[in-house]
């Protein structure tokens, strides 16, 4: 089986990159908006990265845009599943093959404003996030 296609184990850590410019992480508080699906980019689900294919939180942040600063929220797949939030491997992306790419399909562009999605965002930010690392600044090229 090709790397990234295998099911995500309950003990796997997941990363969610958070732009520092968004103010979604301030004074040690993570806001639910950090897990809001984008209306165009998250059509099939909210993107997260599998730590086993990224390495460190720093590695995840460095995949951001040059000159920008990011935080990285750390989650555990099994914790999400215990609260009914599905996690699936989706290594095939519009940009190409990325074994680290995974998605939370229940949080997507089509349902981004529903009460259920807003509640899942709150749960992710307030209860399921293990920690937030950073800030990390991507070097300018």
Secondary structure, 3 states (H helix, E strand, C coil): CCCCCCCCCCCCEEEEEEEHHHCCEECCEECHHHHCCCCCCCCCCEEEEEHHHHCCHHHHHCCCCCCCEEEEEEEEHHHHHHCCCCCEECCEECCEECCCEEEECCCCHHHCCCHHHHHHHHHHHHHHCCEEEEEEECCCC
